[in-house]
Amino acid sequence: MGDKIEVAALHHFYRGLSELVGVESMLKIYQQYKGMQMTIPTHLYDRKLAAEKVRKEYNGQNQQELARKYGYSQKWIRQVTRENGNPNHNKELF
């Protein structure tokens, strides 16, 4: 299917997408979402699901690591661990 596509004539959005993921994947995305307006979330991870993971993985000293891993701020990590009453929260060294 991708070999019949004239990439040079594609809309700039689809041309860029085909360069990023390949023509076949671009066509799948096109077929699935054509005509829809989409907003791409800033965060890769869902806030509620990431919060659950953070609560499980927090050890009192890994705020920065978790913030980087899940793409949220250290302030958000602190809020999540406080809300949970995490026993490791007070172990953090400032």
C-alpha positions in Angstrom: 0.0 0.0 0.0 2.8 2.4 0.9 4.6 2.0 -2.4 1.7 3.6 -4.3 1.9 6.8 -2.2 3.4 9.9 -3.8 5.2 11.2 -0.7 6.2 14.5 -2.4 2.6 15.4 -2.9 1.4 14.6 0.6 0.0 17.3 2.9 2.9 18.7 5.0 1.4 17.1 8.1 1.3 13.6 6.6 4.7 14.1 4.9 6.2 14.9 8.2 4.4 12.0 9.9 5.6 9.6 7.2 9.2 10.8 7.7 8.8 10.2 11.4 7.1 6.8 11.5 7.2 5.5 7.9 4.6 5.5 5.1 2.8 2.4 6.2 2.3 3.6 9.8 1.3 7.0 8.5 -1.4 5.4 6.4 -2.7 3.5 9.4 -2.9 6.7 11.4 -4.5 8.4 8.5 -7.2 5.7 8.1 -7.9 5.6 11.9 -8.0 9.4 12.5 -8.7 11.2 9.2 -11.1 14.1 9.6 -10.8 14.3 13.4 -9.3 17.2 15.3 -6.8 15.9 17.7 -5.0 17.4 20.7 -1.8 15.6 21.6 -1.4 15.5 25.4 1.7 17.2 26.8 2.3 14.3 29.1 3.0 10.8 27.8 1.7 9.2 31.0 -1.9 9.5 32.4 -1.9 11.6 35.6 -3.9 9.1 37.7 -2.0 6.0 36.5 1.3 7.8 36.9 0.3 8.8 40.5 -0.4 5.1 41.3 3.1 4.1 40.0 4.8 7.0 41.8 3.1 5.9 45.1 4.4 2.4 44.6 7.9 3.4 43.5 8.6 6.3 45.9 11.3 5.4 48.4 11.7 8.8 50.1 14.8 9.8 48.1 13.8 9.4 44.4 11.6 12.4 43.7 13.8 13.7 40.9 14.1 10.2 39.3 10.3 9.7 39.3 9.7 13.2 38.0 12.0 12.5 35.0 10.6 9.0 34.5 7.0 10.1 34.3 7.4 13.6 32.9 5.9 15.5 35.8 7.5 18.0 38.2 9.1 17.2 41.5 6.4 19.4 43.1 3.7 17.1 41.6 5.6 14.1 42.9 5.7 15.6 46.4 1.9 16.3 46.3 1.2 12.7 45.2 3.3 11.2 47.9 1.8 13.5 50.6 -1.8 12.8 49.5 -1.1 9.1 49.9 0.4 9.5 53.4 3.4 7.6 52.0 5.5 6.4 55.0 8.6 7.2 52.9 7.7 10.8 52.4 9.4 12.1 55.6 12.6 10.2 54.8 13.5 12.6 52.0 16.6 14.6 52.6 16.5 18.3 51.7 
